[in-house]
Amino acid sequence: MKLAIVRSVAALAAATVLSLGFAGAGLAASPAALEKVVVAGWSKPITEVTNLLVDEDKGFFKAKGLDLQYVPGAGGGDAIRNILTGQADLAFTDPGSFFAALEKGEKLRAIYDIYPQNVFNVVSLKSRNITKPADLKGKKIGVYSLSSGTRQNLLVLLHQAGLRESDVTIVVTGLLNFAPLMQGQVDATAATDTGLLVGRQKGLADVNVMEVKNHLNVSSDLFVVREETYQQKKELLKKFLAGYRDSINWMIQQPEEAAALAVRRAIDGKDAAVNLDVIRLRNLASVSATTQKKGLGAFDMDVLQKAADTYLALGLVQRAIKVSEVVSQDLLPAK
């Protein structure tokens, strides 16, 4: 299975990988010349974002003249709040949080598709006999936070069965939300593919998994900026996206090195073998048929519009969102 995953990544990445020219000592700018760029994450500095945590080791962003800083969060909504309050330049956030902020009148723009695959799921013990969205009615369901993609994607699943948020009890469990599931504190928990992987490695067994991508395979995460930032800091954002693409290409091509560095750089990265499995899943989520043609970070506008239309149809947002007006691809590095 692991070999198949490696081959899948290699095949998908082949058409997107650039001439890497990874940062070397001669390419990195001197500290005094570096321009600060701040990314607001949806999470703490965890293994799946290793490529954002290793600039001291690899220098992907320093090579572009940037001093990269990472601000942790507890969900995509947190990431957006951090750019709205000026704490960060870019938000690492999910489409649901992006749509919700747009609905409130915030002037935002998405500029890079981080994970074009939907990685969210809802997991339950088989003993609970929850096999389809309708079975969630009346159940206690864990989410990372109320501002996270786990909640947004849970709502998508509920609406597939004609259910509303009020038909279930949502429990905030934090990132390590499989412990409450195993202890019977919740009937099911909304998570991601990497969360499920780690849960299984810690003893989670005999579970039913409902994958949201089977209902709506929309991107899991995007880089989003304020409209003002987009208009006024285009050169900074171009440099960041070029550095980010280099960093993710490295993680795709050198997952073992990334896993080893995560031991030191990620708060959950103590086990290099676990790190490697997590990183391989994130590598798979980073590529798609669209990125094969256009390069990493490219949006499938039709899919994203379908997602916005679905959120409207399900009542998750109350007004139509025309994604062509709030998504720009002009800052992406050349393929």
SVG drawing of the C-alpha trace seen along z (x, -y; Angstrom):
<svg xmlns="http://www.w3.org/2000/svg" viewBox="-34 -49 61 53">
<polyline fill="none" stroke="black" stroke-width="0.4" points="0.0,0.0 2.8,-2.4 4.5,-1.6 1.3,-2.4 1.0,-5.7 4.6,-6.6 4.0,-5.7 0.8,-7.7 2.5,-10.8 5.4,-10.4 3.1,-10.1 1.0,-13.0 3.9,-15.2 5.9,-14.5 4.0,-17.0 4.0,-19.7 7.5,-19.5 9.6,-22.5 13.3,-22.7 13.7,-23.0 16.9,-24.8 16.5,-24.3 17.9,-27.1 21.6,-26.9 23.8,-29.0 24.8,-31.1 21.1,-31.8 19.7,-32.9 19.5,-36.6 21.3,-38.0 19.1,-38.3 19.1,-42.1 17.6,-42.0 14.8,-39.6 11.2,-40.8 8.8,-39.4 5.8,-37.4 3.4,-35.8 1.2,-32.8 -1.8,-32.2 -2.3,-28.5 -5.5,-26.6 -3.4,-24.4 -0.4,-24.4 2.9,-23.6 2.2,-20.0 3.8,-17.4 1.4,-17.9 2.7,-21.5 6.4,-20.5 7.3,-22.4 6.3,-25.6 8.4,-24.7 11.8,-23.9 13.1,-27.2 15.9,-27.3 17.0,-24.0 16.1,-24.3 15.8,-28.0 13.0,-27.8 11.6,-31.2 14.9,-32.8 16.0,-32.1 13.2,-34.4 14.3,-37.1 11.6,-36.3 11.6,-35.8 8.7,-33.3 6.7,-33.3 3.9,-30.9 1.0,-31.9 -0.9,-28.9 -4.7,-28.6 -7.6,-26.3 -9.4,-26.1 -9.7,-27.9 -11.9,-30.6 -9.0,-31.4 -6.7,-31.8 -9.0,-34.2 -9.5,-36.2 -5.7,-36.6 -5.4,-38.2 -8.4,-40.4 -6.9,-41.7 -3.5,-42.3 -1.7,-39.5 -0.8,-37.7 -0.5,-38.3 -1.9,-35.0 -4.5,-32.6 -4.1,-28.8 -7.8,-28.1 -10.6,-25.9 -13.2,-26.9 -16.1,-26.8 -14.4,-29.4 -13.6,-31.4 -17.2,-31.4 -18.5,-32.2 -16.2,-35.3 -17.2,-36.4 -20.9,-36.2 -20.3,-38.5 -18.9,-41.1 -15.2,-40.6 -13.1,-41.6 -10.9,-38.5 -9.2,-36.7 -8.0,-33.2 -4.6,-32.9 -3.4,-29.3 -5.1,-25.9 -3.1,-24.1 -4.9,-20.8 -7.2,-20.3 -8.5,-17.1 -11.1,-16.9 -9.5,-15.1 -12.3,-15.4 -14.3,-12.5 -16.6,-11.5 -15.5,-8.4 -17.5,-6.2 -17.0,-2.9 -18.7,-0.1 -20.6,0.7 -22.5,-2.6 -23.8,-1.4 -23.4,-4.8 -22.9,-4.0 -24.6,-6.9 -25.2,-10.6 -28.8,-10.0 -27.5,-7.9 -25.9,-11.0 -29.3,-12.4 -29.4,-12.8 -25.7,-11.9 -22.8,-13.6 -20.2,-14.5 -16.7,-15.8 -15.0,-18.5 -11.6,-20.1 -13.1,-23.5 -16.2,-25.5 -14.2,-27.5 -12.6,-24.4 -13.1,-22.7 -14.2,-19.6 -17.3,-21.4 -17.9,-22.9 -17.6,-19.5 -19.7,-17.8 -22.5,-20.2 -22.1,-19.2 -22.6,-15.6 -25.6,-16.4 -27.3,-18.3 -27.0,-15.2 -29.5,-13.6 -31.7,-16.7 -30.3,-17.3 -29.3,-20.6 -26.7,-21.4 -29.5,-21.5 -30.2,-17.8 -26.9,-16.8 -24.8,-17.8 -21.5,-19.2 -18.6,-18.7 -15.3,-20.6 -12.6,-18.0 -9.5,-19.6 -7.1,-18.0 -6.6,-14.8 -10.3,-14.0 -10.1,-10.2 -9.6,-9.8 -13.1,-11.0 -14.4,-8.7 -12.6,-5.7 -13.7,-6.6 -17.4,-6.9 -17.7,-10.6 -18.9,-11.2 -20.7,-8.9 -18.7,-10.0 -16.0,-12.5 -15.2,-14.7 -11.6,-14.6 -9.1,-14.5 -7.3,-11.6 -4.1,-12.3 -6.1,-12.5 -7.6,-9.1 -4.2,-7.7 -2.7,-8.8 -5.8,-7.6 -5.4,-4.1 -1.8,-4.0 -2.7,-4.8 -5.2,-1.9 -8.4,-3.1 -9.9,0.0 -13.2,1.3 -14.5,-2.0 -16.9,-3.2 -15.6,-6.1 -17.7,-8.4 -15.5,-10.4 -16.9,-13.8 -15.2,-13.7 -17.8,-11.1 -20.4,-13.9 -18.4,-17.0 -14.8,-16.7 -13.8,-20.3 -10.4,-21.6 -9.5,-21.2 -7.4,-24.3 -6.5,-27.5 -4.2,-30.5 -6.5,-33.5 -5.5,-37.1 -7.3,-40.4 -8.2,-42.2 -6.0,-45.1 -3.1,-42.8 -3.7,-41.3 -3.7,-44.8 -0.8,-46.3 1.6,-43.4 1.7,-41.4 5.4,-41.1 5.6,-39.8 2.9,-37.3 4.5,-36.1 7.7,-35.5 5.9,-33.6 4.0,-31.4 7.2,-30.6 8.9,-29.6 5.8,-27.6 5.8,-25.7 9.5,-24.9 8.8,-23.7 6.0,-21.4 7.9,-20.0 10.7,-19.1 8.2,-17.4 6.8,-15.4 10.3,-14.4 12.0,-13.9 9.3,-12.7 11.8,-10.8 13.9,-13.9 10.8,-15.9 9.7,-13.2 13.1,-13.3 13.1,-17.1 9.5,-17.0 10.9,-15.2 12.6,-18.4 10.2,-21.0 6.7,-19.7 5.0,-19.5 3.5,-16.1 6.5,-14.7 8.3,-12.5 8.0,-9.3 9.6,-9.6 7.7,-6.6 4.4,-8.2 5.5,-11.5 6.3,-9.8 2.8,-8.4 1.3,-11.8 3.5,-13.5 2.6,-11.1 -1.1,-11.7 -0.6,-15.4 1.5,-15.0 -1.4,-13.1 -3.8,-15.9 -1.5,-18.5 -1.9,-17.2 -4.7,-16.8 -5.5,-16.6 -5.6,-20.4 -2.1,-20.7 -0.8,-18.2 -1.7,-20.6 -1.2,-24.0 1.2,-23.5 0.9,-23.2 -1.5,-25.7 -3.7,-26.0 -7.5,-26.1 -10.2,-24.1 -12.6,-27.0 -15.5,-24.8 -15.1,-22.6 -14.8,-25.6 -17.9,-27.2 -19.8,-24.0 -18.7,-24.0 -19.9,-27.6 -23.2,-26.7 -23.5,-23.6 -22.9,-25.6 -25.7,-28.0 -28.1,-25.2 -27.5,-23.5 -28.1,-26.8 -24.5,-27.0 -24.3,-30.4 -27.2,-32.7 -26.0,-34.5 -24.5,-33.4 -20.7,-33.6 -19.2,-34.0 -15.7,-32.5 -14.2,-34.2 -14.6,-37.5 -12.8,-36.3 -10.1,-33.9 -7.0,-35.0 -4.3,-32.9 -2.1,-35.7 0.4,-35.4 1.1,-31.7 4.7,-30.9 5.1,-29.8 4.8,-26.0"/>
</svg>
